[in-house]
Amino acid sequence: MPHVRPQNKMKAKEFKQKWTAVENNLEPFDSKEIEDLKINEQSKDFLKTGLPSQAAPFLSFGHTDEANLQPANKVWSLPTKFECYKVIGSNGYGDPVCINENDNSVVYLNHDDEFEYVYMNSSVEQLAHFLLIVRDFIENINSSSGSQSTKILNSTIAEMIKIDKIAMNEGSWEDDLRSFIE
């Protein structure tokens, strides 16, 4: 099923400005490696600008031996059907986070479930936007009283739905947010 692209766009430069205002841990990918990817130019811009080396919820990105834009099938000796997944990072369980070149989406491949694809976001742009939202959410939760937590959670979920409704329906973002207030 093709995914409908979200309308709320953030530019790579804006993301970098907002992210580095608080943290300076962006890890850009090599421009030469990015050029060969079959993804849109906006996603390429984000990869050139960089994604956080570490970000909540338990995500890491950047150019490492495994997260180097290589096809997942080469990194983990998987069947060729995994060639379209280019590795950009990992989650807290050690699952590779990848860009799916077939539809520009960001997924992780659950290594405990035969590398089953788990949807994260519609694009790298939406992933970056979500990382900012989650960072702000955690800061707001940590500085609020318990009675405000539900209000902050609901507001954050509503904001994320505006950015990438599919990710909120198919991904685990809401569960991840809830884990910070439980």
C-alpha positions as CSV (number, residue, x, y, z in Angstrom):
1,M,0.0,0.0,0.0
2,P,1.6,3.3,-1.0
3,H,1.8,5.8,1.8
4,V,0.4,9.3,1.5
5,R,3.1,11.9,2.2
6,P,2.6,14.2,5.1
7,Q,2.1,17.9,4.3
8,N,4.0,19.5,7.2
9,K,7.6,19.8,6.0
10,M,10.7,20.8,7.9
11,K,13.9,21.7,6.1
12,A,17.3,20.2,7.1
13,K,18.7,23.6,8.0
14,E,15.8,24.3,10.3
15,F,16.2,20.9,12.0
16,K,19.9,21.5,12.5
17,Q,19.3,24.9,14.0
18,K,16.7,23.6,16.4
19,W,18.6,20.4,17.4
20,T,22.0,22.1,17.9
21,A,20.4,24.9,20.0
22,V,20.2,22.2,22.7
23,E,22.6,19.5,21.7
24,N,25.5,19.3,19.4
25,N,25.6,15.6,18.4
26,L,24.6,15.6,14.7
27,E,26.4,13.0,12.6
28,P,26.3,13.8,8.9
29,F,26.7,11.0,6.4
30,D,29.2,11.1,3.6
31,S,27.9,13.1,0.6
32,K,29.3,10.7,-1.9
33,E,27.5,7.8,-0.3
34,I,24.3,9.8,-0.2
35,E,24.3,10.6,-3.9
36,D,23.8,7.0,-4.9
37,L,20.7,6.5,-2.8
38,K,17.4,6.3,-4.5
39,I,15.6,8.6,-2.2
40,N,14.2,12.1,-2.5
41,E,16.4,15.2,-2.3
42,Q,14.9,16.4,1.0
43,S,16.0,13.1,2.7
44,K,19.4,13.4,1.2
45,D,19.7,16.9,2.6
46,F,18.9,15.6,6.1
47,L,21.5,12.9,5.8
48,K,24.1,15.4,4.7
49,T,23.1,17.7,7.6
50,G,23.2,14.8,10.0
51,L,21.0,13.0,12.5
52,P,21.7,12.8,16.2
53,S,24.3,10.3,17.3
54,Q,21.9,9.6,20.2
55,A,18.3,10.5,20.6
56,A,15.2,9.4,22.5
57,P,13.7,6.9,22.4
58,F,16.9,4.9,22.4
59,L,17.9,5.6,18.9
60,S,21.4,6.2,17.4
61,F,22.4,7.4,14.0
62,G,25.5,8.2,12.1
63,H,28.3,6.7,10.1
64,T,29.5,3.5,11.8
65,D,30.5,0.1,10.5
66,E,26.9,-0.9,10.3
67,A,25.1,2.4,9.8
68,N,26.8,3.5,6.7
69,L,24.0,3.6,4.1
70,Q,24.9,0.1,3.1
71,P,22.0,-2.3,2.1
72,A,20.8,-4.3,5.1
73,N,21.2,-7.5,3.1
74,K,25.0,-6.9,2.8
75,V,25.5,-5.9,6.5
76,W,23.6,-8.9,7.9
77,S,23.9,-11.5,5.0
78,L,20.1,-11.4,4.3
79,P,18.2,-12.2,1.1
80,T,18.3,-9.7,-1.7
81,K,14.8,-8.5,-0.8
82,F,16.5,-6.5,1.9
83,E,18.7,-4.6,-0.6
84,C,16.3,-1.7,-0.6
85,Y,16.8,-1.0,3.1
86,K,19.8,1.3,3.6
87,V,21.1,1.4,7.2
88,I,21.2,4.8,8.9
89,G,21.3,3.7,12.6
90,S,19.9,1.4,15.2
91,N,17.4,1.3,18.0
92,G,17.9,0.3,21.6
93,Y,17.4,-3.4,20.8
94,G,20.1,-3.4,18.2
95,D,17.7,-3.5,15.3
96,P,18.9,-1.6,12.2
97,V,17.1,1.6,11.4
98,C,16.9,2.0,7.6
99,I,15.6,4.1,4.7
100,N,13.4,2.1,2.4
101,E,14.4,3.1,-1.1
102,N,11.1,1.8,-2.5
103,D,9.0,4.5,-0.8
104,N,11.4,6.8,1.1
105,S,10.1,5.6,4.5
106,V,12.1,5.0,7.6
107,V,11.8,1.6,9.2
108,Y,13.6,-0.7,11.6
109,L,14.2,-4.4,10.9
110,N,13.4,-6.5,13.9
111,H,16.3,-8.9,14.2
112,D,14.3,-11.0,16.7
113,D,11.6,-11.6,14.1
114,E,13.5,-12.6,11.0
115,F,14.2,-8.9,10.2
116,E,10.5,-8.1,9.9
117,Y,10.1,-4.5,8.8
118,V,8.5,-2.2,11.3
119,Y,7.3,1.2,10.1
120,M,8.7,4.3,11.8
121,N,8.1,7.4,9.6
122,S,7.2,8.5,6.1
123,S,10.6,10.0,5.5
124,V,13.8,11.1,7.1
125,E,12.3,14.6,7.4
126,Q,9.4,13.3,9.5
127,L,11.8,11.2,11.6
128,A,13.9,14.3,12.3
129,H,10.8,16.3,13.2
130,F,9.6,13.5,15.6
131,L,13.0,13.4,17.3
132,L,12.7,17.1,18.1
133,I,9.1,16.6,19.4
134,V,10.2,13.7,21.6
135,R,13.1,15.7,23.0
136,D,10.7,18.6,23.9
137,F,8.1,16.1,25.2
138,I,10.7,14.6,27.6
139,E,11.8,18.0,28.8
140,N,8.2,19.1,29.4
141,I,7.3,15.9,31.2
142,N,10.4,16.2,33.4
143,S,9.6,19.8,34.4
144,S,5.8,19.3,35.0
145,S,3.7,17.9,37.8
146,G,2.1,14.5,37.4
147,S,-1.3,15.9,36.7
148,Q,-0.1,17.7,33.6
149,S,1.5,14.6,32.1
150,T,-1.7,13.4,30.3
151,K,-2.3,16.9,28.9
152,I,1.3,17.1,27.6
153,L,1.1,13.6,26.2
154,N,-2.2,14.3,24.3
155,S,-0.9,17.5,23.0
156,T,2.3,15.8,21.8
157,I,0.4,13.0,20.1
158,A,-1.8,15.5,18.3
159,E,1.2,17.4,17.1
160,M,2.8,14.2,15.8
161,I,-0.4,13.2,14.0
162,K,-0.2,16.5,12.1
163,I,3.4,15.7,11.1
164,D,3.0,12.1,10.1
165,K,-0.3,10.4,10.8
166,I,0.8,7.1,9.2
167,A,3.7,6.8,11.7
168,M,1.3,7.4,14.6
169,N,-1.1,4.7,13.2
170,E,1.5,2.1,12.2
171,G,4.6,2.9,14.4
172,S,5.3,2.6,18.1
173,W,5.7,6.3,18.8
174,E,2.7,6.6,21.1
175,D,3.8,3.7,23.1
176,D,7.3,5.2,23.3
177,L,5.9,8.5,24.6
178,R,3.7,6.7,27.2
179,S,6.8,4.9,28.5
180,F,8.2,8.2,29.6
181,I,5.3,9.0,31.9
182,E,4.6,5.6,33.4
